[in-house]
Amino acid sequence: MDIIEKVIAIRDSLPQESSNLIDYSLAPIPPFCGKKTIKLIILGQDPTIRNIKQRSKIQYALNLDNNKSPLRKYIEKICAGLDLSLDNIYATNIYKYFYTFPPADNLDVLKRHLEPNLKLLESELSDFEECPIITLGEPVLKLLTNSNEKVHDYWNYNDCGFHYNSPIQNILHRPIFPFPHQPSIRKEFYNGNFLRYLDYMKKILNDLIPA
């Protein structure tokens, strides 16, 4: 059974929610896998963008097959700052199917649906055992970690220093580097710390990324 078949089985087994229905009209979105050695995993939440008409155009996780996608350009900037390319990236979502509206508006729905999706994610990532993870957005960070910190807390907010979420602090047991959603990188705080956080990451990843 391939990953999409597994996602469909999970999606179809979940109870419907009165507050945010699962959208069965759209097919689940497969992961994006680079063509060279995978050195970094980028993890998003789910493919449910607010623009309903554009949802059917999404073909791969994080829209990384779309050369014009702002999210792809953002991830390319992250890769460039780490001396990597998209060919070194494995990108996927925790939830690979669509909801009727972005479920971050109601995080309780994601929590109720987490367990089977998390088991699939753990199996999916087992092919890349040594790879650290970049998470995109605060809901993903909250779902995976035992920390009450926000993304900005990892980026020297209030001069707390740059840091990452260690394997003992999250349920995937991997190093996690939290990043803001793509639109938030335009905020003065994140934009001003973007290159500095990447420099910090490069130092850490020298020990974490397989050669």
PyMOL commands that set and color helices and strands:
alter all, ss='L'
color gray80, all
select helices_A, chain A and resi 3-13+52-55+61-63+70-81+86-88+103-112+114-128+138-144+151-154+157-159+167-169+182-186+188-208
alter helices_A, ss='H'
color red, helices_A
select strands_A, chain A and resi 22-23+32-33+40-44+89-93+98-99+133-136+176-179
alter strands_A, ss='S'
color yellow, strands_A
deselect
rebuild
show_as cartoon
